[in-house]
């Protein structure tokens, strides 16, 4: 056994990898024993590490150990095999602590004992499997034994082409949801061909992109999932629970945290509902204010329109009355003018007759006065003047007054 160990591990330079593998497995087992005892609330065992109200998860210690081991392995010269082995052991311990809480890092939540916490155990098993294959001398993608071809380089080109094909098949296999097949296929390329040809698992990225829910491929994938994978999953879950404990039993502190989270979520829902109700009330009040303002504006517009109508009617009435008054005054004025014109027309002949007689009398008086002034005497028995004597006004009649012709 010692000779085989020296030949397969020490002579091939895999001693640090062996130390990493052993430290990884031992740390994982001890960590799971510790957390299960803490979960069982054993009096004589340790408790969770906490600083005040902050729970310090063991992933924190794992990150510190990985940092120390990784930096030490880079700083230690190759000649110091013992120190290199110690650095690999420290790195393996930190890796186990980190991968044991892989689900917490993935979901950024304390899902250690829930269904999602099984992802941590899957990550640990994958790491163990890959490390064990490397320790046995199996190289990923089959690069062992390939040397550069000094001639035409045909072997190198064939290797590079096969490497590219294997990488493509590995990506397709992982996209189809076959994690174990894809990871192990890096060491056994035949598994990649098998995984890339077979139908994808329901819910995988490949299935969402390529399979229609009503297609025959999707239905066949669902049947294979129920018939083949479910029994394997149950067996894997049994092994995981045997090693790491059941993930469906929730500890009291996690129940309390869940209850607190549910209470906070309920309060947030109530706060959101209250905020929505307040916003709805504000919108209703705003709509009510808008409707009242519209009604007030409509009433004011109706009052203004009615007032304008009354004012227009009043102006029209006043205009009609003024027009009637003007027409009446015009009729009165016209009637008075017509009466005055008729009166002037009736009095005009009499006035003209009287005015002519008076003028003639004045002319005769003027001639007589002129004759006396020249010394002419009227012969006795002479003929009377052709001018007729002015007719004296009768005793009761007023002398005719001078009037001018009136024009209507």
VMD Tcl script that draws the C-alpha trace (Angstrom):
set ca {
  {0.00 0.00 0.00}
  {2.80 2.39 0.93}
  {4.70 1.48 -2.22}
  {1.60 2.08 -4.37}
  {1.06 5.39 -2.61}
  {4.64 6.42 -3.28}
  {4.37 5.29 -6.88}
  {0.95 6.76 -7.75}
  {0.86 9.86 -5.52}
  {4.29 10.98 -4.36}
  {6.26 10.07 -7.48}
  {3.75 11.75 -9.79}
  {3.71 14.98 -7.77}
  {0.10 14.61 -6.66}
  {0.82 14.80 -2.93}
  {-0.60 18.36 -2.52}
  {-3.71 17.30 -4.44}
  {-4.04 14.27 -2.15}
  {-3.75 16.52 0.91}
  {-6.39 18.82 -0.55}
  {-8.73 15.87 -1.22}
  {-8.38 14.35 2.27}
  {-8.70 17.73 4.04}
  {-11.75 18.55 1.92}
  {-13.60 15.33 2.80}
  {-12.66 15.35 6.49}
  {-13.63 19.02 6.92}
  {-16.97 18.47 5.16}
  {-17.84 15.48 7.35}
  {-16.84 17.28 10.55}
  {-18.77 20.38 9.50}
  {-21.91 18.35 8.85}
  {-21.57 16.56 12.19}
  {-21.16 19.91 13.91}
  {-24.19 21.55 12.28}
  {-26.38 18.51 12.91}
  {-25.48 18.55 16.59}
  {-26.16 22.27 16.75}
  {-29.47 21.67 15.00}
  {-30.36 18.94 17.50}
  {-29.72 21.49 20.28}
  {-27.39 19.18 22.22}
  {-26.48 20.77 25.52}
  {-22.83 19.71 25.66}
  {-22.03 20.77 22.10}
  {-21.08 24.09 20.58}
  {-23.53 26.74 19.47}
  {-23.69 28.96 16.44}
  {-21.05 31.67 16.29}
  {-22.74 35.04 16.67}
  {-21.54 38.59 17.25}
  {-24.45 40.41 18.77}
  {-27.40 39.73 16.49}
  {-25.20 38.74 13.53}
  {-24.85 35.02 12.82}
  {-21.36 34.28 11.49}
  {-21.68 31.46 8.94}
  {-18.81 29.05 8.45}
  {-18.45 30.21 4.86}
  {-16.66 33.25 6.31}
  {-14.00 31.04 7.90}
  {-13.79 29.06 4.66}
  {-13.05 32.17 2.62}
  {-10.28 33.16 5.04}
  {-8.71 29.66 4.91}
  {-8.92 29.54 1.12}
  {-7.19 32.91 0.91}
  {-4.40 31.82 3.25}
  {-3.90 28.46 1.53}
  {-3.98 29.86 -1.98}
  {-1.53 32.69 -1.28}
  {0.77 30.31 0.60}
  {0.79 27.77 -2.24}
  {1.79 30.53 -4.66}
  {4.49 31.91 -2.37}
  {6.13 28.60 -1.38}
  {8.90 27.40 -3.72}
  {8.50 24.03 -5.41}
  {11.35 22.49 -3.47}
  {9.44 22.76 -0.17}
  {7.00 19.90 -0.69}
  {5.94 19.76 2.95}
  {4.95 23.43 3.06}
  {3.18 23.06 -0.26}
  {1.26 20.12 1.21}
  {0.28 22.18 4.27}
  {-0.96 25.01 2.04}
  {-3.04 22.52 0.01}
  {-4.54 21.13 3.25}
  {-5.51 24.63 4.42}
  {-6.99 25.36 0.99}
  {-8.98 22.11 1.07}
  {-10.40 22.92 4.50}
  {-11.52 26.36 3.33}
  {-13.01 24.91 0.13}
  {-15.10 22.45 2.12}
  {-16.44 25.18 4.39}
  {-17.29 27.39 1.40}
  {-18.97 24.69 -0.70}
  {-20.93 23.47 2.31}
  {-22.79 26.77 2.13}
  {-22.82 27.02 -1.64}
  {-26.63 27.37 -1.63}
  {-26.39 30.39 0.68}
  {-24.01 32.07 -1.76}
  {-26.19 31.08 -4.72}
  {-29.49 32.35 -3.30}
  {-28.07 35.04 -0.99}
  {-30.35 33.72 1.72}
  {-30.12 31.33 4.67}
  {-31.50 28.23 2.91}
  {-29.14 25.77 4.61}
  {-31.84 23.39 5.88}
  {-34.40 23.94 3.13}
  {-34.91 22.19 -0.20}
  {-32.67 24.75 -1.87}
  {-29.90 23.83 0.58}
  {-29.37 20.52 -1.22}
  {-27.43 22.49 -3.85}
  {-24.58 22.71 -1.33}
  {-24.36 18.93 -1.02}
  {-24.47 18.59 -4.82}
  {-21.59 21.07 -5.13}
  {-19.55 19.13 -2.55}
  {-20.16 15.81 -4.32}
  {-19.15 17.30 -7.67}
  {-15.95 18.70 -6.16}
  {-15.13 15.32 -4.61}
  {-15.76 13.50 -7.87}
  {-13.61 15.86 -9.94}
  {-10.80 15.82 -7.38}
  {-10.91 12.02 -7.17}
  {-10.66 11.68 -10.96}
  {-7.72 14.07 -11.05}
  {-6.09 12.14 -8.23}
  {-6.44 8.90 -10.20}
  {-4.62 10.47 -13.10}
  {-7.58 11.02 -15.40}
  {-7.14 14.34 -17.16}
  {-10.03 16.43 -18.42}
  {-10.72 16.29 -22.18}
  {-8.08 13.56 -22.58}
  {-4.98 15.71 -22.93}
  {-2.71 13.15 -21.21}
  {-0.12 11.61 -23.48}
  {-0.45 14.24 -26.22}
  {2.82 15.78 -27.30}
  {3.50 18.37 -30.01}
  {4.23 16.84 -33.39}
  {7.58 18.10 -34.66}
  {6.69 17.22 -38.24}
  {3.45 18.15 -39.92}
  {1.61 18.79 -36.64}
  {-1.29 16.57 -37.69}
  {-1.70 15.04 -34.24}
  {-1.77 18.46 -32.63}
  {-4.44 19.67 -35.04}
  {-6.53 16.56 -34.45}
  {-6.23 17.06 -30.69}
  {-7.21 20.72 -30.89}
  {-10.23 19.82 -33.07}
  {-11.34 17.07 -30.67}
  {-10.84 19.45 -27.73}
  {-13.11 22.05 -29.38}
  {-15.74 19.40 -30.16}
  {-15.65 18.10 -26.57}
  {-16.04 21.61 -25.19}
  {-19.05 22.26 -27.43}
  {-20.61 18.94 -26.39}
  {-19.95 19.76 -22.72}
  {-21.70 23.13 -23.06}
  {-24.70 21.50 -24.79}
  {-24.89 18.82 -22.11}
  {-24.82 21.39 -19.31}
  {-27.48 23.50 -21.08}
  {-29.68 20.42 -21.25}
  {-29.64 20.27 -17.45}
  {-27.36 17.23 -17.11}
  {-24.83 18.59 -14.64}
  {-23.22 15.33 -13.58}
  {-22.98 14.04 -17.14}
  {-21.39 17.27 -18.33}
  {-18.81 17.41 -15.52}
  {-17.85 13.75 -15.70}
  {-17.82 13.99 -19.49}
  {-14.81 16.30 -19.21}
  {-12.91 13.24 -18.06}
  {-14.83 10.66 -20.12}
  {-15.70 12.29 -23.48}
  {-18.04 9.45 -24.40}
  {-20.48 10.70 -21.77}
  {-20.60 14.08 -23.52}
  {-21.77 12.46 -26.75}
  {-24.45 10.56 -24.87}
  {-25.60 13.64 -22.96}
  {-25.66 15.91 -26.03}
  {-27.77 13.48 -28.09}
  {-30.36 12.67 -25.46}
  {-33.35 14.94 -24.88}
  {-32.99 17.78 -22.41}
  {-34.46 17.78 -18.95}
  {-37.74 19.67 -18.47}
  {-37.07 23.14 -17.15}
  {-33.52 23.32 -18.47}
  {-32.41 26.27 -20.64}
  {-32.24 24.02 -23.71}
  {-35.81 22.82 -23.09}
  {-37.10 26.38 -22.69}
  {-35.38 27.52 -25.86}
  {-35.93 24.55 -28.15}
  {-38.94 22.53 -26.95}
  {-42.54 23.59 -27.32}
  {-44.72 22.47 -24.36}
  {-46.96 20.54 -26.76}
  {-44.15 18.92 -28.74}
  {-43.32 15.22 -28.68}
  {-39.78 15.87 -27.43}
  {-41.04 17.74 -24.39}
  {-43.56 15.02 -23.58}
  {-40.85 12.36 -23.93}
  {-38.53 14.37 -21.65}
  {-41.29 14.57 -19.01}
  {-41.90 10.80 -19.20}
  {-38.19 10.03 -18.82}
  {-37.95 12.46 -15.92}
  {-40.74 10.64 -14.09}
  {-39.66 7.10 -14.99}
  {-35.86 7.26 -14.72}
  {-34.64 10.37 -12.99}
  {-37.09 10.48 -10.08}
  {-35.88 7.13 -8.63}
  {-32.27 8.27 -9.02}
  {-33.09 11.55 -7.36}
  {-34.73 9.78 -4.47}
  {-31.66 7.60 -4.02}
  {-29.38 10.63 -4.19}
  {-31.53 12.48 -1.68}
  {-31.38 9.50 0.67}
  {-27.58 9.45 0.45}
  {-27.41 13.21 0.93}
  {-29.68 13.10 3.98}
  {-27.72 10.19 5.41}
  {-24.52 12.19 5.16}
  {-25.65 15.79 5.59}
  {-29.02 15.50 7.37}
  {-32.58 16.14 6.28}
  {-33.25 19.44 4.56}
  {-37.00 19.53 5.09}
  {-36.82 19.82 8.89}
  {-36.61 23.49 9.74}
  {-34.86 24.50 13.00}
  {-36.68 26.76 15.49}
  {-34.50 29.79 14.80}
  {-35.12 29.46 11.07}
  {-38.83 29.08 11.75}
  {-38.69 32.24 13.82}
  {-36.81 34.04 11.07}
  {-39.39 32.82 8.57}
  {-42.19 33.98 10.85}
  {-40.50 37.36 11.19}
  {-40.02 37.55 7.44}
  {-43.67 36.61 6.90}
  {-44.74 39.28 9.40}
  {-42.60 41.87 7.66}
  {-44.03 40.80 4.31}
  {-47.56 41.04 5.75}
  {-46.83 44.53 7.07}
  {-45.41 45.56 3.72}
  {-48.53 44.23 2.00}
  {-50.74 46.13 4.44}
  {-48.68 49.27 3.96}
  {-48.91 48.92 0.18}
  {-52.67 48.30 0.44}
  {-53.06 51.36 2.68}
  {-50.98 53.42 0.28}
  {-53.08 52.22 -2.64}
  {-56.29 53.00 -0.73}
  {-54.95 56.45 0.13}
  {-54.04 57.08 -3.49}
  {-57.48 55.91 -4.60}
  {-59.11 58.21 -2.01}
  {-56.96 61.10 -3.22}
  {-57.91 60.36 -6.81}
  {-61.61 60.17 -5.88}
  {-61.34 63.44 -3.93}
  {-59.54 65.05 -6.85}
  {-62.21 63.82 -9.26}
  {-64.91 65.13 -6.88}
  {-63.21 68.52 -6.68}
  {-62.90 68.58 -10.45}
  {-66.58 67.70 -10.89}
  {-67.63 70.36 -8.38}
  {-65.45 72.92 -10.12}
  {-67.00 71.94 -13.46}
  {-70.51 72.28 -12.03}
  {-69.66 75.69 -10.54}
  {-68.18 76.81 -13.83}
  {-71.27 75.53 -15.68}
  {-73.57 77.39 -13.27}
  {-71.54 80.57 -13.62}
  {-71.62 80.26 -17.40}
  {-75.40 79.70 -17.31}
  {-75.87 82.74 -15.04}
  {-73.67 84.87 -17.28}
  {-75.55 83.67 -20.37}
  {-78.92 84.38 -18.73}
  {-77.75 87.81 -17.62}
  {-76.47 88.55 -21.13}
  {-79.83 87.48 -22.55}
  {-81.69 89.73 -20.13}
  {-79.40 92.64 -20.92}
  {-79.83 92.03 -24.64}
  {-83.62 91.87 -24.21}
  {-83.54 95.04 -22.11}
  {-81.43 96.81 -24.72}
  {-83.79 95.63 -27.45}
  {-86.83 96.86 -25.43}
  {-85.21 100.22 -24.80}
  {-84.36 100.53 -28.46}
  {-87.93 99.76 -29.45}
  {-89.31 102.27 -26.94}
  {-86.88 104.95 -28.05}
  {-87.74 104.27 -31.69}
  {-91.45 104.50 -30.89}
  {-90.88 107.72 -28.94}
  {-88.79 109.16 -31.78}
  {-91.46 108.13 -34.29}
  {-94.16 109.70 -32.09}
  {-92.19 112.93 -31.67}
  {-91.55 113.01 -35.40}
  {-95.27 112.54 -36.10}
  {-96.14 115.35 -33.67}
  {-93.52 117.63 -35.24}
  {-94.75 116.81 -38.70}
  {-98.39 117.40 -37.66}
  {-97.45 120.77 -36.14}
  {-95.51 121.74 -39.26}
  {-98.37 120.69 -41.48}
  {-100.86 122.71 -39.32}
  {-98.59 125.76 -39.40}
  {-98.20 125.39 -43.17}
  {-101.98 125.19 -43.65}
  {-102.48 128.24 -41.42}
  {-99.91 130.23 -43.39}
  {-101.49 129.15 -46.66}
  {-104.94 130.33 -45.44}
  {-103.63 133.71 -44.13}
  {-101.36 134.50 -47.07}
  {-103.97 136.12 -49.52}
  {-105.39 138.47 -46.86}
  {-101.98 139.52 -45.77}
  {-100.90 140.13 -49.31}
  {-104.10 142.27 -50.01}
  {-103.65 144.44 -46.98}
  {-99.99 144.94 -47.67}
  {-100.69 146.13 -51.24}
  {-103.37 148.66 -50.19}
  {-101.09 150.17 -47.61}
  {-98.25 150.48 -50.03}
  {-100.46 152.28 -52.52}
  {-101.71 154.67 -49.84}
  {-98.18 155.48 -48.82}
  {-97.20 156.11 -52.47}
  {-100.16 158.51 -52.99}
  {-99.35 160.38 -49.77}
  {-95.76 160.73 -50.93}
  {-96.82 162.16 -54.29}
  {-99.12 164.69 -52.71}
  {-96.44 165.82 -50.36}
  {-94.04 166.22 -53.26}
  {-96.49 168.31 -55.25}
  {-97.07 170.71 -52.38}
  {-93.40 171.04 -52.02}
  {-93.06 172.11 -55.66}
  {-95.82 174.68 -55.25}
  {-98.22 172.99 -57.42}
  {-101.74 173.52 -56.45}
  {-104.64 171.54 -57.46}
  {-106.86 173.44 -59.81}
  {-110.31 173.90 -58.59}
  {-112.67 171.53 -60.08}
  {-109.79 169.70 -61.50}
  {-109.83 166.16 -62.07}
  {-108.92 164.15 -59.17}
  {-105.61 162.31 -59.05}
  {-105.49 158.94 -60.50}
  {-104.24 157.68 -57.26}
  {-107.15 156.61 -55.25}
  {-107.34 158.05 -51.80}
  {-106.03 155.83 -49.20}
  {-108.68 153.97 -47.63}
  {-108.81 154.73 -44.02}
  {-109.27 151.98 -41.73}
  {-112.62 151.54 -40.26}
  {-113.01 152.58 -36.68}
  {-113.02 149.06 -35.38}
  {-110.34 147.76 -37.69}
  {-106.68 148.05 -36.90}
  {-104.42 149.50 -39.46}
  {-102.84 146.88 -41.62}
  {-99.44 145.98 -40.51}
  {-96.47 145.44 -42.68}
  {-95.93 141.90 -43.28}
  {-93.55 140.02 -45.36}
  {-94.32 137.05 -47.35}
  {-94.00 133.93 -45.23}
  {-92.58 130.91 -46.80}
  {-93.48 127.64 -45.53}
}
mol new
graphics top color blue
foreach p $ca { graphics top sphere $p radius 0.5 }
foreach p [lrange $ca 0 end-1] q [lrange $ca 1 end] { graphics top cylinder $p $q radius 0.2 }
display resetview
